[in-house]
Amino acid sequence: MNKLFTFLLEAKAELARVNWPTKKQIIRYTVLVIIISLVVALFLGSLDFVFSSLVEKYLIK
């Protein structure tokens, strides 16, 4: 029980030292992740479309 109490106290002290992001930073990073995800999805979708078209045109006649 003593070890658990010590662990919780140390965890609380460590969380107090964490440099938490501001609301503005969280919004900026969230928007950045969404934009990058959309760009990657469009890129991979276009590659899939191109390769599917090539396979249908040249391999499946």
Z-matrix of the N, CA and C atoms (Angstrom, degrees):
N
C 1 1.450
C 2 1.526 1 110.74
N 3 1.329 2 115.34 1 -36.34
C 4 1.457 3 120.49 2 -179.56
C 5 1.531 4 110.83 3 -65.97
N 6 1.349 5 116.23 4 -37.98
C 7 1.464 6 119.71 5 179.54
C 8 1.527 7 111.07 6 -65.99
N 9 1.327 8 116.11 7 -39.38
C 10 1.453 9 120.20 8 178.52
C 11 1.530 10 110.76 9 -63.35
N 12 1.318 11 116.56 10 -44.32
C 13 1.464 12 121.41 11 178.92
C 14 1.529 13 110.79 12 -62.47
N 15 1.321 14 116.90 13 -42.22
C 16 1.467 15 121.64 14 177.95
C 17 1.525 16 110.65 15 -63.08
N 18 1.338 17 115.49 16 -43.32
C 19 1.459 18 119.72 17 179.02
C 20 1.525 19 111.20 18 -60.56
N 21 1.316 20 116.77 19 -45.82
C 22 1.459 21 120.43 20 -179.13
C 23 1.526 22 111.81 21 -63.69
N 24 1.317 23 117.40 22 -39.44
C 25 1.467 24 120.35 23 177.37
C 26 1.523 25 111.47 24 -64.61
N 27 1.328 26 116.03 25 -42.34
C 28 1.467 27 119.91 26 179.51
C 29 1.536 28 110.83 27 -67.92
N 30 1.327 29 116.77 28 -37.99
C 31 1.462 30 119.91 29 178.00
C 32 1.522 31 110.63 30 -64.35
N 33 1.318 32 117.43 31 -41.87
C 34 1.458 33 121.37 32 178.30
C 35 1.530 34 110.45 33 -63.48
N 36 1.324 35 117.33 34 -41.73
C 37 1.462 36 120.69 35 178.87
C 38 1.526 37 110.78 36 -65.10
N 39 1.329 38 116.37 37 -38.87
C 40 1.466 39 119.78 38 179.84
C 41 1.521 40 111.08 39 -67.66
N 42 1.334 41 117.57 40 -40.59
C 43 1.460 42 120.86 41 178.45
C 44 1.520 43 111.93 42 -65.62
N 45 1.322 44 117.20 43 -27.42
C 46 1.466 45 120.34 44 177.52
C 47 1.530 46 111.01 45 -69.81
N 48 1.336 47 116.59 46 -25.13
C 49 1.472 48 120.79 47 -178.74
C 50 1.522 49 113.23 48 -90.06
N 51 1.313 50 117.34 49 -5.76
C 52 1.466 51 121.14 50 -178.51
C 53 1.527 52 109.47 51 -69.75
N 54 1.330 53 115.23 52 138.03
C 55 1.457 54 121.10 53 176.84
C 56 1.529 55 107.68 54 -89.41
N 57 1.350 56 116.74 55 92.67
C 58 1.453 57 121.97 56 -175.79
C 59 1.526 58 109.95 57 -75.30
N 60 1.357 59 117.25 58 141.54
C 61 1.472 60 119.88 59 178.53
C 62 1.527 61 110.68 60 -70.80
N 63 1.319 62 114.11 61 154.39
C 64 1.469 63 119.76 62 177.59
C 65 1.527 64 109.40 63 -79.34
N 66 1.314 65 115.90 64 169.07
C 67 1.466 66 120.74 65 178.68
C 68 1.520 67 110.64 66 -61.74
N 69 1.334 68 116.52 67 -39.10
C 70 1.460 69 121.16 68 179.14
C 71 1.530 70 110.87 69 -63.07
N 72 1.332 71 117.37 70 -41.99
C 73 1.460 72 121.04 71 178.68
C 74 1.526 73 111.61 72 -65.89
N 75 1.321 74 116.97 73 -40.38
C 76 1.466 75 120.52 74 179.52
C 77 1.521 76 110.27 75 -62.36
N 78 1.325 77 116.67 76 -44.27
C 79 1.468 78 120.32 77 179.32
C 80 1.519 79 110.42 78 -63.86
N 81 1.324 80 116.85 79 -44.24
C 82 1.465 81 121.15 80 -179.58
C 83 1.532 82 110.78 81 -61.64
N 84 1.315 83 117.52 82 -46.43
C 85 1.464 84 120.85 83 -179.12
C 86 1.525 85 111.63 84 -67.20
N 87 1.327 86 117.07 85 -36.42
C 88 1.460 87 120.38 86 178.50
C 89 1.526 88 110.54 87 -65.20
N 90 1.317 89 116.81 88 -45.56
C 91 1.466 90 120.81 89 178.41
C 92 1.526 91 109.87 90 -62.86
N 93 1.320 92 117.42 91 -40.49
C 94 1.462 93 121.48 92 179.05
C 95 1.531 94 111.21 93 -61.95
N 96 1.317 95 117.48 94 -43.37
C 97 1.461 96 121.27 95 178.96
C 98 1.527 97 110.64 96 -64.31
N 99 1.325 98 117.36 97 -41.54
C 100 1.468 99 120.62 98 179.14
C 101 1.525 100 110.61 99 -64.04
N 102 1.324 101 117.36 100 -43.79
C 103 1.475 102 120.87 101 -179.67
C 104 1.526 103 110.72 102 -64.44
N 105 1.322 104 117.15 103 -45.53
C 106 1.469 105 120.03 104 179.85
C 107 1.525 106 110.24 105 -63.32
N 108 1.331 107 117.44 106 -39.58
C 109 1.466 108 120.84 107 178.55
C 110 1.517 109 110.91 108 -62.68
N 111 1.323 110 117.33 109 -42.52
C 112 1.464 111 120.47 110 178.86
C 113 1.527 112 111.93 111 -65.66
N 114 1.323 113 117.05 112 -40.92
C 115 1.467 114 120.76 113 179.22
C 116 1.527 115 110.27 114 -63.87
N 117 1.319 116 116.85 115 -44.59
C 118 1.466 117 120.09 116 179.11
C 119 1.526 118 110.34 117 -64.95
N 120 1.324 119 117.75 118 -40.65
C 121 1.466 120 121.12 119 178.83
C 122 1.528 121 110.78 120 -62.93
N 123 1.329 122 117.29 121 -43.42
C 124 1.468 123 120.19 122 177.84
C 125 1.525 124 111.38 123 -64.32
N 126 1.314 125 116.68 124 -41.23
C 127 1.461 126 121.17 125 179.21
C 128 1.524 127 110.90 126 -62.43
N 129 1.336 128 116.41 127 -49.26
C 130 1.465 129 119.86 128 -178.78
C 131 1.527 130 110.90 129 -67.86
N 132 1.326 131 117.43 130 -36.70
C 133 1.460 132 120.44 131 176.67
C 134 1.515 133 112.17 132 -63.64
N 135 1.325 134 116.61 133 -40.10
C 136 1.466 135 119.51 134 178.48
C 137 1.522 136 111.28 135 -68.62
N 138 1.322 137 117.42 136 -38.70
C 139 1.469 138 119.31 137 175.49
C 140 1.524 139 110.71 138 -62.46
N 141 1.315 140 117.02 139 -42.32
C 142 1.462 141 120.90 140 178.22
C 143 1.516 142 110.68 141 -60.96
N 144 1.309 143 116.99 142 -43.02
C 145 1.469 144 120.95 143 179.54
C 146 1.531 145 111.00 144 -63.41
N 147 1.326 146 115.86 145 -46.07
C 148 1.476 147 119.82 146 -178.58
C 149 1.520 148 110.68 147 -63.83
N 150 1.325 149 117.89 148 -47.51
C 151 1.462 150 119.65 149 -177.92
C 152 1.530 151 111.51 150 -68.63
N 153 1.331 152 117.40 151 -35.76
C 154 1.468 153 119.88 152 176.11
C 155 1.519 154 110.37 153 -63.26
N 156 1.322 155 116.89 154 -42.09
C 157 1.467 156 120.66 155 178.68
C 158 1.521 157 110.99 156 -64.05
N 159 1.326 158 116.86 157 -42.08
C 160 1.464 159 120.55 158 179.26
C 161 1.527 160 111.36 159 -64.55
N 162 1.319 161 116.89 160 -42.57
C 163 1.462 162 120.00 161 179.25
C 164 1.523 163 110.47 162 -64.43
N 165 1.313 164 116.87 163 -43.64
C 166 1.469 165 119.50 164 179.39
C 167 1.522 166 111.66 165 -65.51
N 168 1.313 167 117.14 166 -36.29
C 169 1.451 168 120.53 167 -176.56
C 170 1.531 169 112.31 168 -75.90
N 171 1.328 170 117.84 169 -42.69
C 172 1.456 171 120.34 170 -171.88
C 173 1.515 172 114.83 171 -104.19
N 174 1.310 173 118.72 172 -26.01
C 175 1.463 174 119.56 173 -177.86
C 176 1.518 175 113.18 174 -103.58
N 177 1.304 176 117.92 175 -34.39
C 178 1.460 177 121.45 176 179.89
C 179 1.528 178 106.98 177 -110.46
N 180 1.311 179 116.04 178 100.64
C 181 1.468 180 119.65 179 -174.59
C 182 1.496 181 110.95 180 -98.74
